[in-house]
Amino acid sequence: MTDIEGVDIDRAFLAHYHIAAADAVAESDTAVMALTTLEAEARSITPGLVSPAVPRNVKIDASTAITTKVKIHGTDFAGQVISEELQLTGTDAVAGNLAFKTITKVDLPARTNTPAKQTETIQVTAGCGTSGDIAVAVTATTLLGAKSGASVTVTLDNTEHSGADDVAAAVVEALNEDADISAVFTASVTGDDDDTVLLTANEYAANDSSLAIAFTVNSTQVTVGSSTNGTSGTAEDKVSVGLGKKLGIPYKLYADELVILKLLNKAVEAPTQGVVTADATDLSKNVYTPNGDIGSKDVDLYIMV
């Protein structure tokens, strides 16, 4: 009723939308889908996807500098089917704008880069003439990290290791028995005469330009060529899907001012409050974005409806 006879208006109500701290979990790059390797062809992922506890926006991230697109499928707060396409910007996470109640499928692009395991070779050009020890060091400042420059001692006998191939085989065995080196590389023999040591990275990774093999032959009369780059290392393209901090609102709002009070952790954020995005036609676009981090904090919205 109004103070004017015959003029009636709709009654407004105050709705309180509460999100418990346990459901308003912190942002994550991998909460929906862990880093997943891209393949030669585009494909869709459906099993293993984790939907948020309450409607949230998603974000995507890549392990390498790729700029292809990922499409997320699911449902909104009301259970209506929605989808959102986002473009990767390498290792910088890209956040979406729609609030997903469930996430049912992720369309992944084809890989941009063909993965390759880095290799390095060194040829043994003369076998052991005098019994003794040689040292073989592997430098790889990125791949081996603090273990870069790790060296193995190889004991040679001039009767057992007189051939270049014999020396190469002994070096390969020693490299593969070393815990630090074998954790990152696998050694083998190659070449027409099996006289070349081939070191191959165990994992796909970006090229380590410092990779080199060095022999200290002492008095054994062993001779070797130069450490030679083989295949350049290329990391696998991987993509993950996580959760941003935009929280879905269960109303189609025609103005953000209809959310008259916004509380994070039971207090108004200061000095800057979070932001409400309103949309009168698309439920999934109605979201509240706290200014601060939301992990383990209650969220309370008071809405005029």
C-alpha positions in Angstrom: 0.0 0.0 0.0 1.0 3.6 -0.4 -0.3 6.9 1.0 -2.2 7.4 -2.2 -5.6 5.7 -2.5 -5.7 3.2 -5.3 -2.0 3.2 -5.9 -0.4 0.0 -4.9 3.2 -1.1 -5.5 5.3 -4.2 -5.3 6.8 -5.0 -1.9 10.6 -5.3 -1.8 12.3 -8.0 0.2 15.8 -8.2 1.6 17.5 -11.5 0.7 20.6 -12.7 2.5 22.9 -14.9 0.5 25.5 -16.6 2.7 28.5 -18.6 1.5 30.3 -20.5 4.2 34.0 -20.1 4.5 34.5 -23.8 3.8 32.8 -23.3 0.4 34.5 -20.0 -0.5 37.9 -21.7 -1.0 40.9 -19.8 -2.2 41.6 -19.3 -5.9 43.5 -22.2 -7.6 44.9 -22.8 -11.0 44.2 -26.6 -10.9 41.1 -27.0 -8.7 38.9 -28.2 -11.7 41.5 -30.0 -13.8 45.2 -30.6 -13.1 47.8 -29.8 -15.7 46.9 -32.0 -18.7 49.1 -32.6 -21.7 47.9 -31.4 -25.0 48.0 -33.9 -27.9 48.5 -33.6 -31.6 44.8 -33.3 -32.1 42.2 -31.2 -30.2 40.2 -33.3 -27.7 37.6 -33.0 -24.9 38.1 -34.0 -21.3 35.0 -35.1 -19.3 36.1 -37.6 -16.5 37.8 -36.3 -13.4 36.6 -32.7 -13.6 35.9 -31.2 -10.2 33.0 -28.7 -9.9 33.1 -25.9 -7.3 31.2 -26.1 -4.0 29.3 -22.9 -5.0 29.0 -21.3 -8.4 32.3 -19.7 -9.3 34.2 -18.5 -12.4 37.0 -20.6 -13.9 40.5 -19.7 -15.0 42.9 -21.4 -17.3 46.7 -21.6 -17.3 49.4 -23.2 -19.5 52.8 -24.6 -18.7 54.3 -23.1 -21.9 54.0 -19.9 -24.0 50.9 -20.9 -26.0 48.0 -18.7 -27.0 45.3 -21.2 -28.2 41.8 -21.3 -26.8 40.1 -23.5 -24.2 36.3 -23.9 -23.9 34.6 -24.7 -20.7 31.2 -26.4 -20.6 28.8 -26.8 -17.6 25.7 -25.3 -16.0 24.8 -22.1 -14.2 23.3 -21.5 -10.8 19.9 -22.6 -12.1 21.2 -25.7 -13.9 21.0 -24.2 -17.4 23.7 -25.2 -19.8 26.4 -22.6 -20.4 29.9 -22.5 -22.0 32.8 -20.0 -22.1 35.8 -19.8 -24.4 39.0 -18.4 -23.0 42.3 -17.7 -24.7 45.5 -18.8 -23.1 48.3 -16.3 -22.5 51.1 -18.7 -21.7 51.9 -19.2 -18.0 49.7 -16.2 -17.0 46.4 -17.4 -15.7 43.3 -16.1 -17.6 40.1 -15.8 -15.6 36.6 -16.1 -17.0 33.5 -14.1 -16.2 30.7 -16.7 -15.9 29.7 -18.4 -12.7 29.7 -22.2 -13.2 27.7 -24.4 -10.8 29.0 -27.5 -12.5 31.8 -28.1 -15.0 31.0 -31.0 -17.3 33.5 -30.8 -20.2 36.7 -29.0 -21.1 37.6 -28.7 -24.8 41.4 -28.6 -25.2 43.2 -27.4 -28.3 45.9 -29.3 -30.2 49.4 -28.7 -28.9 51.4 -25.9 -30.4 54.8 -27.4 -29.7 56.0 -30.9 -30.5 57.7 -32.2 -27.3 61.2 -33.5 -27.5 63.7 -34.9 -25.1 67.0 -33.1 -25.1 70.1 -35.2 -26.1 73.9 -34.7 -26.0 76.7 -36.9 -27.4 80.4 -37.3 -27.0 82.5 -39.7 -29.0 85.3 -41.8 -27.6 88.0 -41.8 -30.2 90.7 -44.0 -28.5 90.4 -46.7 -25.9 92.4 -47.2 -22.7 96.1 -47.7 -23.1 97.1 -47.5 -19.5 94.9 -48.7 -16.6 93.5 -46.0 -14.4 90.5 -43.8 -13.5 88.7 -41.3 -15.7 86.1 -38.8 -14.5 83.0 -37.9 -16.6 81.1 -34.8 -15.6 77.6 -33.7 -16.8 76.8 -30.0 -16.7 73.1 -29.0 -17.0 72.4 -25.9 -14.9 68.7 -26.0 -15.5 67.9 -29.7 -15.7 70.3 -30.9 -12.9 70.1 -27.7 -10.9 72.3 -27.9 -7.8 73.6 -31.3 -9.1 75.0 -29.7 -12.3 78.6 -30.7 -12.8 78.1 -34.0 -11.1 80.9 -36.3 -11.9 81.3 -40.1 -12.0 84.5 -42.0 -11.7 85.1 -44.8 -14.2 87.9 -47.3 -13.5 89.4 -48.6 -16.7 91.6 -51.6 -17.4 93.8 -51.5 -20.5 93.0 -55.1 -21.3 89.2 -54.9 -20.8 88.7 -51.4 -22.2 91.2 -51.1 -25.0 88.6 -50.3 -27.5 86.8 -47.0 -27.8 83.5 -48.9 -27.6 84.6 -50.6 -24.4 85.3 -47.2 -22.8 81.9 -45.8 -24.0 80.1 -48.8 -22.5 81.8 -48.4 -19.2 81.0 -44.7 -19.1 77.3 -45.4 -19.9 77.1 -47.9 -17.1 78.6 -45.5 -14.6 76.3 -42.6 -15.6 73.2 -44.8 -15.3 74.3 -46.0 -11.8 74.7 -42.5 -10.5 71.6 -41.5 -8.6 71.8 -37.8 -9.4 72.5 -38.1 -13.1 70.1 -41.0 -13.8 67.3 -39.2 -12.1 67.4 -36.7 -15.0 69.1 -38.5 -17.9 69.5 -41.9 -19.4 72.8 -42.8 -21.0 73.3 -45.2 -23.9 75.8 -46.0 -26.6 75.4 -45.0 -30.2 77.3 -44.6 -33.4 78.3 -47.0 -36.1 81.0 -48.5 -33.8 79.1 -48.1 -30.5 81.8 -45.6 -29.5 79.7 -42.6 -28.7 78.0 -41.8 -25.4 74.4 -40.6 -25.8 72.7 -38.7 -23.0 69.0 -38.4 -23.2 66.7 -36.4 -20.9 64.2 -38.5 -19.1 61.4 -35.9 -19.4 60.2 -33.4 -21.9 61.6 -30.0 -20.8 62.7 -26.7 -22.3 66.1 -26.8 -23.8 69.0 -26.5 -21.4 71.7 -24.7 -23.4 74.4 -25.5 -20.8 74.1 -29.3 -21.3 77.6 -30.8 -21.9 79.6 -33.9 -21.2 83.3 -33.5 -20.2 86.0 -36.2 -19.7 89.0 -36.0 -17.5 91.1 -38.8 -18.9 94.2 -38.5 -16.6 97.0 -40.9 -17.8 94.7 -43.6 -19.4 95.5 -42.4 -23.0 91.7 -42.3 -23.7 90.8 -39.6 -26.2 87.4 -38.1 -26.9 85.8 -35.6 -29.2 83.8 -32.6 -28.3 80.5 -32.6 -26.5 77.9 -32.2 -29.2 74.3 -30.9 -29.0 71.8 -33.4 -30.4 68.0 -32.9 -30.2 66.9 -29.7 -28.6 64.6 -30.1 -25.6 61.0 -29.0 -26.0 58.5 -29.1 -23.0 55.1 -30.5 -23.4 52.2 -28.1 -23.8 50.0 -28.5 -20.7 46.8 -26.8 -19.6 45.1 -26.6 -16.3 41.7 -25.3 -15.2 41.1 -23.7 -11.8 38.8 -21.4 -10.0 38.8 -17.7 -9.8 37.3 -15.6 -7.1 34.1 -14.4 -8.8 31.2 -15.9 -6.9 27.8 -16.5 -8.6 24.7 -14.6 -7.3 21.4 -16.4 -7.5 19.5 -13.5 -9.0 19.4 -11.7 -12.4 20.1 -8.1 -11.3 19.4 -5.1 -13.4 21.7 -2.9 -11.2 24.6 -3.7 -9.0 23.3 -1.3 -6.4 20.6 -3.9 -5.5 23.3 -5.6 -3.5 23.1 -3.1 -0.7 25.7 -4.7 1.6 28.7 -6.9 0.9 30.6 -8.6 3.7 33.8 -10.6 3.5 34.8 -12.4 6.7 31.8 -10.6 8.4 33.1 -7.1 7.6 32.9 -4.5 4.8 36.2 -4.5 3.0 38.3 -1.5 3.5 39.5 0.7 1.9 38.1 -0.8 -1.2 35.0 -3.0 -1.4 34.4 -5.9 -3.7 32.5 -5.4 -7.0 29.1 -6.7 -8.1 28.5 -7.4 -11.8 24.9 -7.3 -12.7 23.1 -8.7 -15.8 19.3 -8.7 -16.2 19.2 -11.5 -18.7 22.1 -13.9 -18.1 22.2 -15.4 -14.7 25.7 -16.7 -15.0 27.0 -13.1 -15.5 25.8 -12.0 -12.1 28.8 -12.3 -9.8 30.4 -10.8 -6.8 34.2 -10.3 -6.9 35.7 -9.6 -3.5 38.6 -7.2 -3.4 40.6 -9.4 -1.1 41.4 -13.1 -1.1 38.5 -15.3 -0.2 40.1 -18.4 1.2 38.5 -19.6 4.4 36.3 -16.5 4.8 32.5 -16.2 5.0 30.8 -14.2 2.3 27.5 -12.5 2.9 25.5 -10.5 0.4 22.3 -8.6 1.3 20.2 -8.1 -1.8 17.0 -6.1 -2.5 14.7 -8.4 -4.5 
